[in-house]
Amino acid sequence: MLIPALFVADAVRSRASSSANPYDVIVFCEPSEASHVHREWMERRGIILCDTMDLSRQRGVGKFSGRLTAAALMKLSIAGHLAGQYDKILYLDADLTIHGDVGALFSLDMAGFALAAAPAGRILTGLSAARQKAMLDHFQALGMSVPYRYFNSGVLLIDVAKWNDEEVGERALSFVRANPDLCILVDEDALNAVLDGNFLELSPIWNMDPLSATSRIVRDAVLPVIIHHYGEDKPWRRYGYRKRLFPDRSAYRLYEAFLKDTPWPGWLREQWTGKDLRANVEWEIRRFTRRLRGRLDEPSASQRNARAKAVVRRCMEERFADVEQGLVTRRDGILRLAGQGAITA
């Protein structure tokens, strides 16, 4: 979807510090996605449009359903497409909210790695035994080595030359082609399979999940630069199945503020219908009924708190590259971007 990509691009541009590393902000899409209005708006905002990438090799590769589409594979070819133009690329998914200057990441010494990313699937606290087993079985099926060093592919810092020399994108695409049923999170599973932990680990402030970001325990200890709204609950959708009826609306309000002065002020309202509202209400009724029957398969409050404490403990104890290089600090018991104050919306 182009509007979420424009939302992220504009947030990145508007939060850039004049003292940080200069960088271009580029939105990738297919030619048919961007209208004349989109193109004019991006030009006025200093955002570069790239609609010239050849995606013919990605078509028909992998199995996609629900929120995932073949566009997820575009990230595998960006470094090859921009070879010779940039030393590093910070790839960002479109389902993010930006809360600080991402430019600091371009100062990271990549130490010979093709990729830097934030960990995922490491904290099992608060998960059911069945969920834990399913995750570990999946990592094993991908051919990963113990201990599993899985990462989330929504935020990737790429060393362009190293990535291309190691043919990371081509290897991942080949893995998807050979293992379509195994690649549930298509590009993410493929990248983790071919790299098998061979990447530079970033602290979670660059890719924080919204549940952790809204937890009081985590919020008091971690100030995220990027919050990643992965899964079905997207910030631009007010209602829908498996959404809470009265969730935290801070990300939705960011979209409202962004869209009000654009050519698309009614876009948010177009993302849901009465059918979505009904599905939302039905989901809440189902949750309530299952809770009464003792069959609600969700973490309890104590389990959520235990998980939040485990997140904080990892943030404070792990040896992340950005912390060790001074880009991120652990000062006064808070993990934050060096020089960043409180998180703002």
Secondary structure, 3 states (H helix, E strand, C coil): CHHHHHHHHHHHHHCCCCCCCCCCCEEECCHHHCCHHHHHHHHHCCCEEECCCCCCCCCCCCCCCCCCCHHHHHHHHHHHHCCCCCCEEEEECCCEEECCCHHHHHHCCCCCCCEEEEECCCCCCCCCHHHHHHHHHHHHHCCCCCCCCCEEEEEEEEEHHHHHHCCHHHHHHHHHHHCCCCCCCHHHHHHHHHHCCCCEECCHHHCECHHHHHCHHHHCCECCCEEECCCCCCCCCCCCCCCCCCCCCHHHHHHHHHHCCCCCCCCHHHHCCHHHHHHHHHHHHHHHHHHHCCCCCCCCHHHHHHHHHHHHHHHHHCCCHHHHCCCEEEECCEEEECCCCCCCC
